[in-house]
Amino acid sequence: IIVDEEHESSYKQFDPSPRYHARDAAIVLASLFNCKTLLGSATPSLESYYNVQQEKYGLVQITKRYNEVLMPEMELVDIKDKHKRKRMQGHFSDRLIEEMTEALQDGHQIILFQNRRGFSPIVECNTCGHSPQCPNCDVSLTYHQYKNELRCHYCGYYTAMLKTCMACGSVELDNKGFGTEQVEQEATALFPDFKVARMDLDTTRGKYGYDKIINAFEQQEVDILVGTQMLTKGLDFRNVKLVGIMNADNMLNFPDFRAHERSFQLMLQVSGRAGRTDKRGKVLIQTYNPHHRILQQVSTNNYADMYKEQMDDRFNYKYPPIYRLIKITLKHKDYNKVTIGADWYAKSLKQIFKTNVLGPEFPPVSRIRNQFHKNILVKIPSQQSLSKTKEAIIKVNNSFLSIKDFRAVRVILNVD
């Protein structure tokens, strides 16, 4: 069995069940048939690389790119400094504009990466500071310019863009932050003679949307392609000379223990789209913090350093691959029910697993589709019996569901 790009988080199924990881399922399947599994990746997941260190997996390293193509040259651009010195045009630094101009003059194509769709993630009133929220979820609505509407990226709620503030009636509404639409608009304004296209969830929803954009880019009908993480999925474009990462910081600051590992993988994967032929590509990473360890590791393509540092953290804070992790989510439309239920559930688990139970805690987005969420994390050390752990959790779960008040609360068990 071959699992290509084994580090990809999209191999993990979240909703609906079965919540499995396709890479792990592949390894189990292979062992049932006593056959070999090949995991391929330029940026392996910490889990897989840890298994190599533990001598559970063999390691084969390919030290050269296909056809001996050179790795692209990486450059970090300090946009804090550029803003200070008035060297930004919109979200483009002078360095990025210089490199783009050169690449386009040489007849090359460009990829611009921004891992946020829409035009701007927050609309804010300059008078009172209010920003429109989704009625069903605890998130602010994202402004989408092409349909002039505000959308919720969690439940799909949408409404026409406001002309005045809902709280104070002021007409001074401002957009904060930026998504792919805004990058597309700015790129079109900066390079009016060139064709700019956008590839994200909104432009690829149609039946052949995805293929259309990729084909247009391959046929070189498009000069600049702006997109989200879809762009990192191992696509092979011959003529891309430059990759611009518009803002590396929002990935690094994501509240998830894998955020740094994912950012490293995402940035190196998107960089891998540059210079896939004999001409050496270039990658520009715009950031407010060029000294961030991960960005230094990305710019020198230093997987070993990243692995070591991330593993120290995982070890110190008891996270995978050192510990196994089970996330238990409770959902209900009644805030109190979910809170009382989660407290009961966590207390029962703590009697068994002691300090290896975290929570209950509201996630960053605690209400989605009018359901309140609470999370409990159970950490399992490697020497602990998995079958006994499973038995204990199922027992707690069954007792929980047999209590009349909790019957309507939905419990989701998510392993690994």
N, C-alpha and C positions, 0 to 999 in steps of 0.2 A: 504494500500500500504506500502510495506517495502522498504526503501532505505538504503541499507547496505553501510558502509564506506561513509557516506554522505559528508564527508569533501573532498572527492577525486576531484581534479581539472579536471579529465577526464570526469566528468559529464557535463562539459561545452563544448558546441559545438562552435567551432570558424569558421572554413571554411569547406565547403561552407555553405550558409544559409540553413535552419533556424538556427539562432544563439541563442539557448535556453539553459537553465540550467535544466538538467533532474530532479534534486531534487526539484527545484521551480515548474517545470511543474507538478511533482507528487502531490505537495501540492495543486495546483490549481485544478487538476483533482479530487482529493479527496473531495475538497470543493464542486465541481459540483455535486458529488454523495452523499454528506453529509456523507462521511465515514472517517475512521481514517487513519492517516499516522504515521508510525513508522520510525524515523531516527536513524540509529545505527552508533556509532563511539566511539573508545577509545580516539580520539583526535578531538572533534567536531570543525567545522568551527566557526570562530568568529561570523558569521552571525546567525547561529543557536543558539549558546550559548547566544547571545545578545537577541534573541527572548525569550529565557527562562527567562532571567533577566527582560524582559519587560512583563512577564507573558502571552505571546502569546502562548508559548508551555509549556507542562508539562515536568518535568525532572525525569527520573528514573535512579538511579546510581547503577551500579554493582561494588561493592567494591573489589570483589575477582576475580582472574582469574579462568577460567574453571578448575574444579577439584582441586581448591585451589592451583594451581601451583604458586610458588613464582615469583615475577617480577625479571628480570635478574639484576645482579650486573653491575653497569655502571662505567666505568673508562675513564677519559680524559687523553690523552697522548699528552704532549707538544712537537711537533716535531721540533719546533724552537730550543728548548733546546737539543733535541736528535741529531739534525744536528751539533750543536756546539760541542757536546761531541763525535762526530763521532760514534753515536750509531744507525745509520740507514743503512740498506742494501737496496739500491734502494729506494722504497717508503714504506718499512716496518721498523717500529721501533723495537728495541730489545724486548720491552714488547709484541708487537703483535706476533713476532716470538716465544717468550716463550710460550704464551698462545696457539698459534696454535699447537706447538709441543706437548704440554700437551694434548690438545683436541684430536689430531690425535692418540696419543699413547693410549688414552682411548677408541679408536674406535668411536669417535664422528665425526660429520660433521661440516663444517664451511661455513659461508656465508661472502663474502667480497663485500662491497657496494662502488661503485664509480660512481657518476652520470654523466659520460661522456663516450661516446663510441669512438671507434677508438683506435689508439695507442698513438698519441700525437696531441693535437689540433692545435699546431703551429709548422711549420718547419721554422727555421730562419738561415740565412747565418751569420757565425761568422765573416766574413770579412766586409760586408757592412750593415748587419742588415736587409736585405730585406727578406720578407716572402711571399711565393706564395699565391696569392689571387684568388678568383673565378672570372671569367670574367663576370658573370651575376649578382653577388650579392656582397654586401660590407662586405665580411667575408673572413678570411684566410681559406685555405683548411686544412682539417684534414688528417693526415697520417694514412692509414689503412695498417697494415703490412701483413695481411694474403693474400691480393691480390697485395701487394706492389704498392699501388696507393694513390693518393691524392683525397679526396672527399669533395664536398660541402654538408653540412647537411641541406641546405635550398632548393636547386633546384635539387640536384642529379648529378650535373656536376662531372666528374672524369677524371683523367689523370694519366699516369704512374708516379711513384715517380721520382723526378729529381735526376740526378747525379751531376749536377753543378748548381750554383746559376744563375737564369734567369737575374739578374741585372748586376753582375760583373764577372760571370764565375768561381768563386771560388768553390773548391770542399768541402770546410768545411761547411757542412750543419748540423745543430744541431736541435734536437727535444726539444720543450719546453712543459711543462705540461704533464699530463698523462691521458689516458683513460683506459677502461676495458681491452683492448688487452694487454696493458703493464703490468697491474696488473696480468693478467692471465700468461703472460710470466715469470714474476718475481716469482710468486707463484710456477710455475712448476720447476723453477731453484732451489728454496729454498727447495722444498719438492719433489724431483724427484721420490720417491717411491709411491707417491699418485696421484690419478686421479683428474685433475682440469678441470672444464668446465666453459663456459661463457654464460650468458644469457642477451642479449641486442637486439636491433632492427636488428642487422646484423645477429645474429645466429637464430633468430626466424622468419625470413621472409618467409621461406619455409612453405608449407602447414601444416605439423605437427611438425615443429621445436620446438615450445613452449612445446607441450605435451611430445615430446621425451626427452627434457632436464629435465623437471619436473619428468617424470617417472624414468629416470636414477638416479636422485637424491633421489627419494623416495625408489627405490630398493637398494640404497646405493652402486651403481656402481661408483658414483662420490663422492669424499671426500670433495672437496673444490669447491664451486660455486661462481663465480665472476659475478656481474651483476649491472645493472642500476636500476632505480626506479621500473622496472617491479617486482623486488624482494619484493617490499613492499606491493604488492596487496593481502594481507590477505591469503597467502599460509600457509598451515599447515604441517610443516615437523617435524616428531617425534624426530629425532635424532640430531638436530642442537644444539650444546652446546655453540658455540661462533659466535658472529657477529662482524666483523671489519668494521668500517666506515673509508675508506682510507683517506678522506680529507673532513672535515665538512665545510671548509671555502668557497669553490666556490658556495655552495648553499646560504650561508648567505649573500654573497656579490652581489647577483643577483639584477639587477636594476628594482625592482618591489615592490610595496608597500606591497605585501603579502609574500615577500621572507622569512621574519623571521617566520611568521606563518607556511608557507609550510615546512621550514627546521625543525621546531619543530615536525610537523606531520610526515614528512618523516623519521626522525631519530627515533622517538618513534615507528612508524609502523615497520621499519626494525628491531628494537630491539625486537619487539614483536614476531619475528621469532625465538628467542633464548629460549631454555629451556622450551619447551611446555609440557614436561612430568615432572616426579617427581624430576629430577636433575635440580638444579638451573643454568640458563644460565649466560653467561657473555657477555657484550658488551664493545668493546674498540673503542673510538672515537679519531682519530688522528686529531690534529688541531694546527695551529700556534698561536691561541689565546684562551687558555683554560678558560680565565676569561670572555669570551663573555657571556652576560646575558642569551641568548637562550641556550647555551651549559650547563650552570649551571642549567637552568630550565629542560632541557632534562635529565641531569644526576640525578636530584632528582625527576624526573617525576612530576614536579609541574605545572599542567595546569593552576591553579588559578592565579599564579603569571604571567605566560606568557600572559594570557587573559587580566589581569589588565593592564600590561605595553603596550601591543599592542593596546588595546582600548584607552589608553591615547593618543597614537600617532595618531590613526585614528580620534579621537575627535579633537585634535589640528590642524591637517592638512586637516580636512574635507574629509575623505575617508569612504567607506563602512565599517561597516553597519550604520554609523551615517548619511552619505549622500549616495544617489544613484549616480551611475556613468554611463555615456554614452560615449563611445569612438567612434569618427568619424575618419575614415581613408580615405585619398584621395590617389589614385594611378594613375600614368601615366609615360610613358617612357621618357617624356620630363621634365627635372628638373625644368625649368622655369615655365612651365604650372602648375605643381603641386604646386610650391611655390606661384605663384600669386593667383591660385585658393584657396589654403588653407588660405591665408591672407584675401581674400574676405569673405570666409565662416566664419572664426573666427570673423571678424569685425561685420558681420551681427548678429552673435550669441551674441556677447558682448553687442550689443545695447539692447538686450532683457534680458540676464542673468547676465549682468555686470561682477563682479569679479569672478563669478563661472564658467567662461570659461578659460581653460588653453591651451596655445599653440597659433598658430600651432608650432609643434616641430618635428624634425626628430627623429624616434625611434633609439635605439642603432644600429640596422641593417637597414640602411635607403634605401637600394636598394636590392630587391629580384626579381629574374627572369627578370632582366633589367627594373623593374618598380621602380620608386622612390616613397617612402611612406612619408606621413606627417600625424601626429596625432593631433586631437583636443579633449580635455576632457571637458565634460559638467558635472558639479556637481549639484545635485538636493537636497536641504534640505528637511527634512521629511514633513514640513508643506506646501510645494509647490504643487499645483495641478498637478497631473501627466498627466491628459488628456490635460490640457492647454499647458504643456511643450511639449507634443508629437505634438500637433497641430502646435506650434511655430516652432519646428525643421523641421517638414515636409514642412511647408511653406517656410522656408529658403532653404531647400533642393530642392524644386521645382523651386524656383527662380534661384538657382544656375545652375540647369540643363537646364534652358531655355536660359541661356547666351551662345551664339554661341561658344565662345572660350573655354568654360568649358565642352561642351557636351561630349567630349571624356574622361574626367577625371572620373575615377570610384570612387564612394563614398560608403563606407561600414559603416553602423550604427551598433554598437555593444552595446547592453544594458546590464548593470550589468556585 
